[in-house]
Amino acid sequence: MDTMTFEHHAYDDMTVEQLAAIREYGLERVHTVTEVLKKQVKASHERGVNIKKLARQAGVTRPTIYKWLSE
């Protein structure tokens, strides 16, 4: 499911199947964006950006940054 379009955004009017497809698509996108974000955080850290700044820029906590750096 690489690309999906939704003709309307009235979620209350959608079927369970339609809502499930939207949810799946969203979760896949979140996963993909998170993986790219992790790579960029690691690269920025290697260039000397500090943890506090990385957390603020990435919109996550410092413990999350430390976890990503250890992966």
All heavy atoms as TSV, in Angstrom:
chain	resi	resn	atom	element	x	y	z
A	1	MET	N	N	0.848	-1.171	0.000
A	1	MET	CA	C	0.000	0.000	0.000
A	1	MET	C	C	0.899	1.242	0.000
A	1	MET	O	O	1.077	1.895	1.011
A	1	MET	CB	C	-0.882	-0.054	1.246
A	1	MET	CG	C	-1.919	0.997	1.282
A	1	MET	SD	S	-2.957	0.993	2.761
A	1	MET	CE	C	-3.375	-0.700	2.997
A	2	ASP	N	N	1.511	1.534	-1.117
A	2	ASP	CA	C	2.426	2.669	-1.205
A	2	ASP	C	C	1.703	4.007	-1.222
A	2	ASP	O	O	2.112	4.940	-0.557
A	2	ASP	CB	C	3.315	2.553	-2.434
A	2	ASP	CG	C	4.325	1.434	-2.303
A	2	ASP	OD1	O	4.596	1.011	-1.181
A	2	ASP	OD2	O	4.829	1.005	-3.348
A	3	THR	N	N	0.676	4.118	-2.007
A	3	THR	CA	C	-0.066	5.368	-2.052
A	3	THR	C	C	-1.548	5.085	-1.913
A	3	THR	O	O	-2.058	4.117	-2.453
A	3	THR	CB	C	0.175	6.129	-3.371
A	3	THR	OG1	O	-0.245	5.310	-4.451
A	3	THR	CG2	C	1.628	6.521	-3.530
A	4	MET	N	N	-2.183	5.921	-1.158
A	4	MET	CA	C	-3.623	5.795	-0.993
A	4	MET	C	C	-4.217	7.191	-1.033
A	4	MET	O	O	-3.596	8.140	-0.572
A	4	MET	CB	C	-3.981	5.171	0.354
A	4	MET	CG	C	-3.672	3.709	0.457
A	4	MET	SD	S	-4.307	3.010	1.974
A	4	MET	CE	C	-6.059	2.980	1.648
A	5	THR	N	N	-5.375	7.276	-1.585
A	5	THR	CA	C	-6.095	8.538	-1.529
A	5	THR	C	C	-7.447	8.267	-0.915
A	5	THR	O	O	-8.016	7.187	-1.077
A	5	THR	CB	C	-6.270	9.165	-2.921
A	5	THR	OG1	O	-6.962	8.249	-3.753
A	5	THR	CG2	C	-4.929	9.513	-3.547
A	6	PHE	N	N	-7.939	9.228	-0.221
A	6	PHE	CA	C	-9.223	9.101	0.437
A	6	PHE	C	C	-10.100	10.220	-0.070
A	6	PHE	O	O	-9.738	11.381	0.003
A	6	PHE	CB	C	-9.059	9.165	1.954
A	6	PHE	CG	C	-8.068	8.144	2.450
A	6	PHE	CD1	C	-6.787	8.530	2.806
A	6	PHE	CD2	C	-8.408	6.801	2.510
A	6	PHE	CE1	C	-5.870	7.586	3.233
A	6	PHE	CE2	C	-7.497	5.856	2.939
A	6	PHE	CZ	C	-6.227	6.241	3.299
A	7	GLU	N	N	-11.231	9.848	-0.624
A	7	GLU	CA	C	-12.093	10.819	-1.278
A	7	GLU	C	C	-12.743	11.779	-0.312
A	7	GLU	O	O	-13.123	12.864	-0.680
A	7	GLU	CB	C	-13.130	10.094	-2.122
A	7	GLU	CG	C	-12.450	9.245	-3.181
A	7	GLU	CD	C	-13.328	8.982	-4.368
A	7	GLU	OE1	O	-14.420	9.530	-4.437
A	7	GLU	OE2	O	-12.880	8.218	-5.226
A	8	HIS	N	N	-12.895	11.388	0.917
A	8	HIS	CA	C	-13.480	12.285	1.911
A	8	HIS	C	C	-12.865	11.987	3.267
A	8	HIS	O	O	-12.243	10.958	3.467
A	8	HIS	CB	C	-15.009	12.172	1.955
A	8	HIS	CG	C	-15.495	10.768	2.188
A	8	HIS	ND1	N	-15.544	10.197	3.433
A	8	HIS	CD2	C	-15.934	9.821	1.330
A	8	HIS	CE1	C	-16.011	8.967	3.334
A	8	HIS	NE2	N	-16.247	8.713	2.061
A	9	HIS	N	N	-13.015	12.886	4.172
A	9	HIS	CA	C	-12.417	12.729	5.491
A	9	HIS	C	C	-13.460	12.672	6.591
A	9	HIS	O	O	-13.155	12.920	7.734
A	9	HIS	CB	C	-11.420	13.863	5.761
A	9	HIS	CG	C	-10.247	13.827	4.843
A	9	HIS	ND1	N	-9.227	12.918	4.964
A	9	HIS	CD2	C	-9.949	14.565	3.763
A	9	HIS	CE1	C	-8.348	13.104	4.001
A	9	HIS	NE2	N	-8.758	14.101	3.251
A	10	ALA	N	N	-14.688	12.357	6.252
A	10	ALA	CA	C	-15.738	12.223	7.251
A	10	ALA	C	C	-15.650	10.803	7.817
A	10	ALA	O	O	-16.335	9.895	7.370
A	10	ALA	CB	C	-17.099	12.503	6.649
A	11	TYR	N	N	-14.761	10.613	8.782
A	11	TYR	CA	C	-14.487	9.282	9.302
A	11	TYR	C	C	-15.744	8.594	9.832
A	11	TYR	O	O	-15.886	7.382	9.726
A	11	TYR	CB	C	-13.423	9.336	10.388
A	11	TYR	CG	C	-12.091	9.835	9.874
A	11	TYR	CD1	C	-11.452	10.901	10.482
A	11	TYR	CD2	C	-11.475	9.229	8.788
A	11	TYR	CE1	C	-10.239	11.356	10.015
A	11	TYR	CE2	C	-10.255	9.672	8.315
A	11	TYR	CZ	C	-9.637	10.732	8.939
A	11	TYR	OH	O	-8.431	11.175	8.472
A	12	ASP	N	N	-16.661	9.344	10.391
A	12	ASP	CA	C	-17.892	8.750	10.922
A	12	ASP	C	C	-18.717	8.071	9.836
A	12	ASP	O	O	-19.515	7.181	10.130
A	12	ASP	CB	C	-18.757	9.807	11.614
A	12	ASP	CG	C	-18.139	10.304	12.912
A	12	ASP	OD1	O	-17.275	9.590	13.479
A	12	ASP	OD2	O	-18.520	11.392	13.363
A	13	ASP	N	N	-18.545	8.485	8.592
A	13	ASP	CA	C	-19.310	7.912	7.489
A	13	ASP	C	C	-18.611	6.723	6.823
A	13	ASP	O	O	-19.157	6.124	5.911
A	13	ASP	CB	C	-19.566	8.976	6.412
A	13	ASP	CG	C	-20.422	10.125	6.925
A	13	ASP	OD1	O	-21.203	9.901	7.876
A	13	ASP	OD2	O	-20.293	11.235	6.377
A	14	MET	N	N	-17.398	6.397	7.273
A	14	MET	CA	C	-16.626	5.327	6.640
A	14	MET	C	C	-16.952	3.971	7.249
A	14	MET	O	O	-17.370	3.869	8.398
A	14	MET	CB	C	-15.130	5.598	6.782
A	14	MET	CG	C	-14.659	6.781	5.998
A	14	MET	SD	S	-12.874	6.938	6.155
A	14	MET	CE	C	-12.600	8.364	5.144
A	15	THR	N	N	-16.688	2.939	6.452
A	15	THR	CA	C	-16.867	1.570	6.925
A	15	THR	C	C	-15.683	1.180	7.808
A	15	THR	O	O	-14.623	1.839	7.797
A	15	THR	CB	C	-16.943	0.583	5.752
A	15	THR	OG1	O	-15.664	0.557	5.087
A	15	THR	CG2	C	-18.052	0.947	4.787
A	16	VAL	N	N	-15.853	0.087	8.524
A	16	VAL	CA	C	-14.760	-0.438	9.347
A	16	VAL	C	C	-13.556	-0.742	8.468
A	16	VAL	O	O	-12.412	-0.438	8.828
A	16	VAL	CB	C	-15.225	-1.695	10.122
A	16	VAL	CG1	C	-14.050	-2.397	10.775
A	16	VAL	CG2	C	-16.287	-1.332	11.146
A	17	GLU	N	N	-13.787	-1.318	7.304
A	17	GLU	CA	C	-12.693	-1.664	6.396
A	17	GLU	C	C	-11.937	-0.421	5.929
A	17	GLU	O	O	-10.702	-0.426	5.858
A	17	GLU	CB	C	-13.211	-2.445	5.184
A	17	GLU	CG	C	-13.710	-3.828	5.514
A	17	GLU	CD	C	-15.150	-3.865	6.023
A	17	GLU	OE1	O	-15.836	-2.804	6.041
A	17	GLU	OE2	O	-15.592	-4.948	6.431
A	18	GLN	N	N	-12.672	0.632	5.612
A	18	GLN	CA	C	-12.031	1.879	5.181
A	18	GLN	C	C	-11.190	2.473	6.316
A	18	GLN	O	O	-10.051	2.895	6.102
A	18	GLN	CB	C	-13.075	2.895	4.724
A	18	GLN	CG	C	-13.743	2.547	3.419
A	18	GLN	CD	C	-14.924	3.444	3.111
A	18	GLN	OE1	O	-15.727	3.755	3.993
A	18	GLN	NE2	N	-15.036	3.869	1.860
A	19	LEU	N	N	-11.751	2.484	7.500
A	19	LEU	CA	C	-11.018	3.026	8.649
A	19	LEU	C	C	-9.779	2.194	8.950
A	19	LEU	O	O	-8.711	2.741	9.249
A	19	LEU	CB	C	-11.932	3.104	9.871
A	19	LEU	CG	C	-13.052	4.132	9.768
A	19	LEU	CD1	C	-14.072	3.906	10.863
A	19	LEU	CD2	C	-12.501	5.549	9.810
A	20	ALA	N	N	-9.907	0.872	8.842
A	20	ALA	CA	C	-8.754	-0.001	9.074
A	20	ALA	C	C	-7.658	0.261	8.047
A	20	ALA	O	O	-6.465	0.282	8.395
A	20	ALA	CB	C	-9.182	-1.464	9.040
A	21	ALA	N	N	-8.036	0.487	6.791
A	21	ALA	CA	C	-7.052	0.779	5.749
A	21	ALA	C	C	-6.340	2.099	6.025
A	21	ALA	O	O	-5.115	2.197	5.862
A	21	ALA	CB	C	-7.728	0.813	4.379
A	22	ILE	N	N	-7.085	3.099	6.455
A	22	ILE	CA	C	-6.476	4.394	6.781
A	22	ILE	C	C	-5.513	4.235	7.949
A	22	ILE	O	O	-4.400	4.763	7.948
A	22	ILE	CB	C	-7.555	5.441	7.093
A	22	ILE	CG1	C	-8.333	5.782	5.825
A	22	ILE	CG2	C	-6.944	6.702	7.709
A	22	ILE	CD1	C	-9.571	6.616	6.069
A	23	ARG	N	N	-5.924	3.489	8.956
A	23	ARG	CA	C	-5.077	3.276	10.131
A	23	ARG	C	C	-3.790	2.551	9.743
A	23	ARG	O	O	-2.696	2.933	10.140
A	23	ARG	CB	C	-5.825	2.475	11.187
A	23	ARG	CG	C	-5.033	2.247	12.443
A	23	ARG	CD	C	-5.866	1.469	13.479
A	23	ARG	NE	N	-5.099	1.268	14.675
A	23	ARG	CZ	C	-4.228	0.262	14.829
A	23	ARG	NH1	N	-4.048	-0.623	13.869
A	23	ARG	NH2	N	-3.550	0.145	15.959
A	24	GLU	N	N	-3.912	1.495	8.943
A	24	GLU	CA	C	-2.737	0.740	8.506
A	24	GLU	C	C	-1.776	1.625	7.727
A	24	GLU	O	O	-0.565	1.599	7.941
A	24	GLU	CB	C	-3.163	-0.451	7.657
A	24	GLU	CG	C	-1.993	-1.302	7.203
A	24	GLU	CD	C	-2.427	-2.484	6.354
A	24	GLU	OE1	O	-3.608	-2.869	6.402
A	24	GLU	OE2	O	-1.567	-3.012	5.629
A	25	TYR	N	N	-2.319	2.409	6.823
A	25	TYR	CA	C	-1.503	3.331	6.024
A	25	TYR	C	C	-0.766	4.314	6.932
A	25	TYR	O	O	0.433	4.555	6.771
A	25	TYR	CB	C	-2.397	4.068	5.029
A	25	TYR	CG	C	-1.683	5.101	4.203
A	25	TYR	CD1	C	-0.800	4.734	3.206
A	25	TYR	CD2	C	-1.899	6.460	4.434
A	25	TYR	CE1	C	-0.138	5.691	2.437
A	25	TYR	CE2	C	-1.240	7.419	3.679
A	25	TYR	CZ	C	-0.364	7.032	2.683
A	25	TYR	OH	O	0.283	7.987	1.943
A	26	GLY	N	N	-1.479	4.866	7.902
A	26	GLY	CA	C	-0.866	5.812	8.827
A	26	GLY	C	C	0.243	5.183	9.650
A	26	GLY	O	O	1.310	5.777	9.834
A	27	LEU	N	N	0.013	3.974	10.133
A	27	LEU	CA	C	1.033	3.288	10.924
A	27	LEU	C	C	2.273	2.988	10.096
A	27	LEU	O	O	3.401	3.114	10.581
A	27	LEU	CB	C	0.459	2.002	11.518
A	27	LEU	CG	C	-0.591	2.194	12.608
A	27	LEU	CD1	C	-1.238	0.855	12.974
A	27	LEU	CD2	C	0.002	2.868	13.832
A	28	GLU	N	N	2.075	2.596	8.835
A	28	GLU	CA	C	3.215	2.343	7.949
A	28	GLU	C	C	4.023	3.620	7.729
A	28	GLU	O	O	5.259	3.599	7.745
A	28	GLU	CB	C	2.742	1.793	6.610
A	28	GLU	CG	C	2.228	0.377	6.676
A	28	GLU	CD	C	1.608	-0.097	5.370
A	28	GLU	OE1	O	1.741	0.601	4.339
A	28	GLU	OE2	O	0.976	-1.168	5.388
A	29	ARG	N	N	3.323	4.726	7.534
A	29	ARG	CA	C	4.015	6.008	7.331
A	29	ARG	C	C	4.780	6.425	8.575
A	29	ARG	O	O	5.911	6.895	8.491
A	29	ARG	CB	C	3.042	7.099	6.916
A	29	ARG	CG	C	2.579	6.922	5.479
A	29	ARG	CD	C	1.785	8.108	5.003
A	29	ARG	NE	N	2.468	9.366	5.257
A	29	ARG	CZ	C	3.064	10.103	4.327
A	29	ARG	NH1	N	3.067	9.724	3.091
A	29	ARG	NH2	N	3.640	11.240	4.650
A	30	VAL	N	N	4.168	6.253	9.739
A	30	VAL	CA	C	4.846	6.597	10.995
A	30	VAL	C	C	6.120	5.772	11.133
A	30	VAL	O	O	7.183	6.307	11.483
A	30	VAL	CB	C	3.920	6.395	12.215
A	30	VAL	CG1	C	4.699	6.429	13.516
A	30	VAL	CG2	C	2.828	7.450	12.221
A	31	HIS	N	N	6.037	4.486	10.844
A	31	HIS	CA	C	7.213	3.621	10.943
A	31	HIS	C	C	8.316	4.089	9.989
A	31	HIS	O	O	9.478	4.207	10.388
A	31	HIS	CB	C	6.834	2.169	10.645
A	31	HIS	CG	C	8.007	1.257	10.621
A	31	HIS	ND1	N	8.644	0.849	11.768
A	31	HIS	CD2	C	8.691	0.703	9.593
A	31	HIS	CE1	C	9.667	0.078	11.444
A	31	HIS	NE2	N	9.709	-0.027	10.131
A	32	THR	N	N	7.950	4.362	8.749
A	32	THR	CA	C	8.922	4.794	7.749
A	32	THR	C	C	9.581	6.110	8.145
A	32	THR	O	O	10.815	6.241	8.109
A	32	THR	CB	C	8.250	4.942	6.370
A	32	THR	OG1	O	7.706	3.670	5.996
A	32	THR	CG2	C	9.231	5.401	5.311
A	33	VAL	N	N	8.775	7.077	8.548
A	33	VAL	CA	C	9.314	8.387	8.940
A	33	VAL	C	C	10.199	8.246	10.172
A	33	VAL	O	O	11.272	8.860	10.254
A	33	VAL	CB	C	8.177	9.400	9.176
A	33	VAL	CG1	C	8.691	10.675	9.825
A	33	VAL	CG2	C	7.466	9.708	7.871
A	34	THR	N	N	9.798	7.414	11.124
A	34	THR	CA	C	10.594	7.221	12.336
A	34	THR	C	C	11.956	6.627	12.004
A	34	THR	O	O	12.976	7.055	12.569
A	34	THR	CB	C	9.841	6.338	13.347
A	34	THR	OG1	O	8.609	6.987	13.690
A	34	THR	CG2	C	10.658	6.124	14.616
A	35	GLU	N	N	12.002	5.670	11.105
A	35	GLU	CA	C	13.283	5.067	10.730
A	35	GLU	C	C	14.216	6.096	10.088
A	35	GLU	O	O	15.414	6.125	10.386
A	35	GLU	CB	C	13.069	3.864	9.811
A	35	GLU	CG	C	12.420	2.681	10.503
A	35	GLU	CD	C	13.164	2.235	11.755
A	35	GLU	OE1	O	14.382	2.033	11.693
A	35	GLU	OE2	O	12.506	2.108	12.807
A	36	VAL	N	N	13.690	6.940	9.232
A	36	VAL	CA	C	14.499	7.986	8.609
A	36	VAL	C	C	14.930	8.996	9.667
A	36	VAL	O	O	16.091	9.441	9.687
A	36	VAL	CB	C	13.728	8.677	7.459
A	36	VAL	CG1	C	14.492	9.870	6.925
A	36	VAL	CG2	C	13.434	7.681	6.351
A	37	LEU	N	N	14.037	9.342	10.569
A	37	LEU	CA	C	14.359	10.275	11.647
A	37	LEU	C	C	15.484	9.731	12.515
A	37	LEU	O	O	16.425	10.457	12.866
A	37	LEU	CB	C	13.109	10.544	12.488
A	37	LEU	CG	C	13.259	11.500	13.670
A	37	LEU	CD1	C	13.756	12.868	13.223
A	37	LEU	CD2	C	11.925	11.619	14.402
A	38	LYS	N	N	15.433	8.451	12.845
A	38	LYS	CA	C	16.497	7.827	13.641
A	38	LYS	C	C	17.847	7.968	12.940
A	38	LYS	O	O	18.856	8.304	13.571
A	38	LYS	CB	C	16.212	6.342	13.860
A	38	LYS	CG	C	15.125	6.050	14.848
A	38	LYS	CD	C	14.929	4.530	14.926
A	38	LYS	CE	C	13.772	4.138	15.779
A	38	LYS	NZ	N	13.630	2.664	15.858
A	39	LYS	N	N	17.879	7.704	11.638
A	39	LYS	CA	C	19.130	7.817	10.878
A	39	LYS	C	C	19.660	9.247	10.917
A	39	LYS	O	O	20.861	9.472	11.085
A	39	LYS	CB	C	18.926	7.376	9.430
A	39	LYS	CG	C	18.720	5.894	9.269
A	39	LYS	CD	C	18.455	5.537	7.819
A	39	LYS	CE	C	18.073	4.078	7.685
A	39	LYS	NZ	N	17.702	3.733	6.307
A	40	GLN	N	N	18.768	10.216	10.762
A	40	GLN	CA	C	19.202	11.607	10.777
A	40	GLN	C	C	19.674	12.030	12.165
A	40	GLN	O	O	20.632	12.797	12.296
A	40	GLN	CB	C	18.094	12.506	10.264
A	40	GLN	CG	C	17.867	12.330	8.779
A	40	GLN	CD	C	16.908	13.341	8.184
A	40	GLN	OE1	O	16.487	14.282	8.839
A	40	GLN	NE2	N	16.560	13.146	6.928
A	41	VAL	N	N	19.014	11.536	13.205
A	41	VAL	CA	C	19.443	11.831	14.572
A	41	VAL	C	C	20.843	11.270	14.802
A	41	VAL	O	O	21.717	11.958	15.344
A	41	VAL	CB	C	18.428	11.263	15.594
A	41	VAL	CG1	C	19.040	11.169	16.982
A	41	VAL	CG2	C	17.164	12.121	15.620
A	42	LYS	N	N	21.067	10.034	14.376
A	42	LYS	CA	C	22.385	9.419	14.541
A	42	LYS	C	C	23.456	10.211	13.797
A	42	LYS	O	O	24.543	10.463	14.331
A	42	LYS	CB	C	22.371	7.977	14.070
A	42	LYS	CG	C	21.595	7.061	14.994
A	42	LYS	CD	C	21.534	5.640	14.447
A	42	LYS	CE	C	20.716	4.751	15.357
A	42	LYS	NZ	N	20.650	3.365	14.870
A	43	ALA	N	N	23.157	10.608	12.578
A	43	ALA	CA	C	24.122	11.379	11.789
A	43	ALA	C	C	24.400	12.731	12.440
A	43	ALA	O	O	25.557	13.173	12.502
A	43	ALA	CB	C	23.605	11.572	10.367
A	44	SER	N	N	23.365	13.380	12.935
A	44	SER	CA	C	23.550	14.680	13.603
A	44	SER	C	C	24.386	14.517	14.862
A	44	SER	O	O	25.245	15.351	15.155
A	44	SER	CB	C	22.187	15.297	13.954
A	44	SER	OG	O	21.485	15.637	12.793
A	45	HIS	N	N	24.138	13.455	15.612
A	45	HIS	CA	C	24.911	13.210	16.832
A	45	HIS	C	C	26.382	12.977	16.497
A	45	HIS	O	O	27.271	13.473	17.193
A	45	HIS	CB	C	24.334	12.025	17.600
A	45	HIS	CG	C	24.964	11.812	18.915
A	45	HIS	ND1	N	25.882	10.815	19.144
A	45	HIS	CD2	C	24.831	12.489	20.082
A	45	HIS	CE1	C	26.279	10.877	20.394
A	45	HIS	NE2	N	25.658	11.888	20.994
A	46	GLU	N	N	26.636	12.247	15.415
A	46	GLU	CA	C	28.017	12.010	14.985
A	46	GLU	C	C	28.707	13.311	14.598
A	46	GLU	O	O	29.926	13.429	14.720
A	46	GLU	CB	C	28.051	11.022	13.822
A	46	GLU	CG	C	27.715	9.610	14.234
A	46	GLU	CD	C	27.584	8.658	13.058
A	46	GLU	OE1	O	27.817	9.073	11.901
A	46	GLU	OE2	O	27.223	7.491	13.298
A	47	ARG	N	N	27.925	14.288	14.125
A	47	ARG	CA	C	28.492	15.598	13.770
A	47	ARG	C	C	28.622	16.509	14.992
A	47	ARG	O	O	29.057	17.643	14.863
A	47	ARG	CB	C	27.631	16.280	12.709
A	47	ARG	CG	C	27.708	15.638	11.343
A	47	ARG	CD	C	27.065	16.499	10.253
A	47	ARG	NE	N	25.709	16.926	10.557
A	47	ARG	CZ	C	24.607	16.230	10.302
A	47	ARG	NH1	N	24.697	15.039	9.747
A	47	ARG	NH2	N	23.416	16.712	10.605
A	48	GLY	N	N	28.202	16.026	16.163
A	48	GLY	CA	C	28.410	16.787	17.385
A	48	GLY	C	C	27.195	17.481	17.967
A	48	GLY	O	O	27.322	18.210	18.948
A	49	VAL	N	N	26.016	17.281	17.396
A	49	VAL	CA	C	24.814	17.900	17.960
A	49	VAL	C	C	24.503	17.200	19.280
A	49	VAL	O	O	24.518	15.968	19.363
A	49	VAL	CB	C	23.617	17.803	16.995
A	49	VAL	CG1	C	22.377	18.430	17.604
A	49	VAL	CG2	C	23.958	18.459	15.661
A	50	ASN	N	N	24.227	17.992	20.333
A	50	ASN	CA	C	24.010	17.382	21.639
A	50	ASN	C	C	22.624	16.767	21.774
A	50	ASN	O	O	21.707	17.073	21.021
A	50	ASN	CB	C	24.309	18.369	22.778
A	50	ASN	CG	C	23.285	19.476	22.891
A	50	ASN	OD1	O	22.081	19.232	22.903
A	50	ASN	ND2	N	23.766	20.707	23.014
A	51	ILE	N	N	22.493	15.890	22.752
A	51	ILE	CA	C	21.279	15.099	22.963
A	51	ILE	C	C	20.065	15.990	23.207
A	51	ILE	O	O	18.995	15.760	22.643
A	51	ILE	CB	C	21.468	14.127	24.139
A	51	ILE	CG1	C	22.628	13.174	23.891
A	51	ILE	CG2	C	20.173	13.375	24.446
A	51	ILE	CD1	C	22.471	12.231	22.744
A	52	LYS	N	N	20.218	16.993	24.042
A	52	LYS	CA	C	19.085	17.865	24.365
A	52	LYS	C	C	18.547	18.545	23.105
A	52	LYS	O	O	17.336	18.589	22.880
A	52	LYS	CB	C	19.509	18.904	25.395
A	52	LYS	CG	C	18.387	19.774	25.881
A	52	LYS	CD	C	18.863	20.729	26.979
A	52	LYS	CE	C	17.735	21.596	27.475
A	52	LYS	NZ	N	18.187	22.503	28.542
A	53	LYS	N	N	19.440	19.052	22.274
A	53	LYS	CA	C	19.022	19.711	21.047
A	53	LYS	C	C	18.376	18.710	20.084
A	53	LYS	O	O	17.350	19.013	19.463
A	53	LYS	CB	C	20.207	20.399	20.372
A	53	LYS	CG	C	19.817	21.171	19.127
A	53	LYS	CD	C	20.987	21.956	18.562
A	53	LYS	CE	C	20.533	22.745	17.347
A	53	LYS	NZ	N	21.619	23.584	16.800
A	54	LEU	N	N	18.955	17.523	19.971
A	54	LEU	CA	C	18.379	16.499	19.101
A	54	LEU	C	C	16.968	16.132	19.541
A	54	LEU	O	O	16.070	16.001	18.712
A	54	LEU	CB	C	19.254	15.246	19.093
A	54	LEU	CG	C	20.545	15.340	18.306
A	54	LEU	CD1	C	21.408	14.119	18.567
A	54	LEU	CD2	C	20.249	15.480	16.829
A	55	ALA	N	N	16.769	15.979	20.834
A	55	ALA	CA	C	15.447	15.631	21.353
A	55	ALA	C	C	14.439	16.722	21.016
A	55	ALA	O	O	13.324	16.441	20.576
A	55	ALA	CB	C	15.516	15.391	22.853
A	56	ARG	N	N	14.843	17.958	21.208
A	56	ARG	CA	C	13.947	19.078	20.908
A	56	ARG	C	C	13.621	19.118	19.412
A	56	ARG	O	O	12.461	19.236	19.028
A	56	ARG	CB	C	14.592	20.392	21.362
A	56	ARG	CG	C	13.667	21.592	21.220
A	56	ARG	CD	C	14.282	22.886	21.740
A	56	ARG	NE	N	15.419	23.286	20.923
A	56	ARG	CZ	C	16.706	23.262	21.308
A	56	ARG	NH1	N	17.019	22.875	22.526
A	56	ARG	NH2	N	17.667	23.628	20.498
A	57	GLN	N	N	14.631	18.977	18.588
A	57	GLN	CA	C	14.420	19.022	17.141
A	57	GLN	C	C	13.542	17.864	16.657
A	57	GLN	O	O	12.710	18.043	15.774
A	57	GLN	CB	C	15.765	18.977	16.403
A	57	GLN	CG	C	16.577	20.233	16.535
A	57	GLN	CD	C	17.939	20.093	15.862
A	57	GLN	OE1	O	18.496	19.009	15.741
A	57	GLN	NE2	N	18.479	21.220	15.426
A	58	ALA	N	N	13.749	16.685	17.220
A	58	ALA	CA	C	13.026	15.494	16.771
A	58	ALA	C	C	11.641	15.365	17.419
A	58	ALA	O	O	10.836	14.544	16.991
A	58	ALA	CB	C	13.845	14.241	17.064
A	59	GLY	N	N	11.404	16.148	18.458
A	59	GLY	CA	C	10.103	16.080	19.126
A	59	GLY	C	C	9.926	14.831	19.973
A	59	GLY	O	O	8.817	14.320	20.106
A	60	VAL	N	N	11.036	14.350	20.515
A	60	VAL	CA	C	11.006	13.167	21.377
A	60	VAL	C	C	11.782	13.469	22.656
A	60	VAL	O	O	12.409	14.517	22.783
A	60	VAL	CB	C	11.603	11.926	20.666
A	60	VAL	CG1	C	10.793	11.559	19.425
A	60	VAL	CG2	C	13.060	12.144	20.293
A	61	THR	N	N	11.756	12.530	23.589
A	61	THR	CA	C	12.474	12.720	24.849
A	61	THR	C	C	13.952	12.362	24.704
A	61	THR	O	O	14.346	11.651	23.771
A	61	THR	CB	C	11.864	11.848	25.956
A	61	THR	OG1	O	12.053	10.467	25.595
A	61	THR	CG2	C	10.383	12.161	26.165
A	62	ARG	N	N	14.746	12.831	25.647
A	62	ARG	CA	C	16.164	12.473	25.644
A	62	ARG	C	C	16.362	10.968	25.791
A	62	ARG	O	O	17.208	10.397	25.086
A	62	ARG	CB	C	16.922	13.252	26.720
A	62	ARG	CG	C	17.088	14.719	26.326
A	62	ARG	CD	C	17.843	15.497	27.364
A	62	ARG	NE	N	17.061	15.483	28.604
A	62	ARG	CZ	C	17.454	15.985	29.750
A	62	ARG	NH1	N	18.636	16.536	29.857
A	62	ARG	NH2	N	16.682	15.943	30.805
A	63	PRO	N	N	15.586	10.282	26.663
A	63	PRO	CA	C	15.748	8.818	26.709
A	63	PRO	C	C	15.488	8.140	25.359
A	63	PRO	O	O	16.148	7.149	25.022
A	63	PRO	CB	C	14.722	8.383	27.766
A	63	PRO	CG	C	14.612	9.571	28.679
A	63	PRO	CD	C	14.726	10.763	27.756
A	64	THR	N	N	14.566	8.677	24.583
A	64	THR	CA	C	14.318	8.117	23.254
A	64	THR	C	C	15.538	8.295	22.365
A	64	THR	O	O	15.925	7.367	21.641
A	64	THR	CB	C	13.073	8.769	22.614
A	64	THR	OG1	O	11.930	8.454	23.407
A	64	THR	CG2	C	12.866	8.300	21.182
A	65	ILE	N	N	16.164	9.465	22.432
A	65	ILE	CA	C	17.388	9.694	21.649
A	65	ILE	C	C	18.466	8.708	22.042
A	65	ILE	O	O	19.110	8.087	21.189
A	65	ILE	CB	C	17.881	11.154	21.802
A	65	ILE	CG1	C	16.849	12.150	21.265
A	65	ILE	CG2	C	19.242	11.333	21.124
A	65	ILE	CD1	C	16.580	12.066	19.775
A	66	TYR	N	N	18.676	8.527	23.355
A	66	TYR	CA	C	19.678	7.575	23.809
A	66	TYR	C	C	19.366	6.156	23.309
A	66	TYR	O	O	20.269	5.426	22.889
A	66	TYR	CB	C	19.780	7.574	25.343
A	66	TYR	CG	C	20.503	8.768	25.891
A	66	TYR	CD1	C	19.823	9.719	26.648
A	66	TYR	CD2	C	21.867	8.958	25.670
A	66	TYR	CE1	C	20.479	10.822	27.164
A	66	TYR	CE2	C	22.533	10.065	26.171
A	66	TYR	CZ	C	21.841	10.982	26.927
A	66	TYR	OH	O	22.495	12.084	27.435
A	67	LYS	N	N	18.092	5.790	23.328
A	67	LYS	CA	C	17.690	4.460	22.836
A	67	LYS	C	C	18.015	4.342	21.352
A	67	LYS	O	O	18.585	3.323	20.918
A	67	LYS	CB	C	16.205	4.245	23.076
A	67	LYS	CG	C	15.701	2.901	22.613
A	67	LYS	CD	C	14.215	2.732	22.862
A	67	LYS	CE	C	13.763	1.418	22.295
A	67	LYS	NZ	N	12.579	1.500	21.486
A	68	TRP	N	N	17.637	5.355	20.572
A	68	TRP	CA	C	17.903	5.304	19.136
A	68	TRP	C	C	19.398	5.218	18.852
A	68	TRP	O	O	19.818	4.499	17.951
A	68	TRP	CB	C	17.329	6.527	18.449
A	68	TRP	CG	C	15.826	6.561	18.358
A	68	TRP	CD1	C	14.949	5.577	18.729
A	68	TRP	CD2	C	15.045	7.628	17.867
A	68	TRP	NE1	N	13.664	5.976	18.498
A	68	TRP	CE2	C	13.683	7.226	17.984
A	68	TRP	CE3	C	15.320	8.893	17.367
A	68	TRP	CZ2	C	12.628	8.065	17.576
A	68	TRP	CZ3	C	14.273	9.707	16.974
A	68	TRP	CH2	C	12.960	9.286	17.077
A	69	LEU	N	N	20.194	5.940	19.603
A	69	LEU	CA	C	21.640	5.932	19.374
A	69	LEU	C	C	22.261	4.577	19.718
A	69	LEU	O	O	23.297	4.205	19.172
A	69	LEU	CB	C	22.313	7.039	20.181
A	69	LEU	CG	C	21.977	8.472	19.743
A	69	LEU	CD1	C	22.592	9.468	20.712
A	69	LEU	CD2	C	22.427	8.729	18.320
A	70	SER	N	N	21.615	3.842	20.629
A	70	SER	CA	C	22.154	2.540	21.020
A	70	SER	C	C	21.723	1.398	20.096
A	70	SER	O	O	22.231	0.296	20.195
A	70	SER	CB	C	21.733	2.200	22.455
A	70	SER	OG	O	20.347	1.919	22.509
A	71	GLU	N	N	20.783	1.691	19.201
A	71	GLU	CA	C	20.286	0.633	18.304
A	71	GLU	C	C	21.255	0.387	17.166
A	71	GLU	O	O	21.961	1.232	16.710
A	71	GLU	CB	C	18.927	1.030	17.714
A	71	GLU	CG	C	17.840	1.051	18.744
A	71	GLU	CD	C	16.479	1.504	18.194
A	71	GLU	OE1	O	16.403	1.941	17.027
A	71	GLU	OE2	O	15.510	1.431	18.955
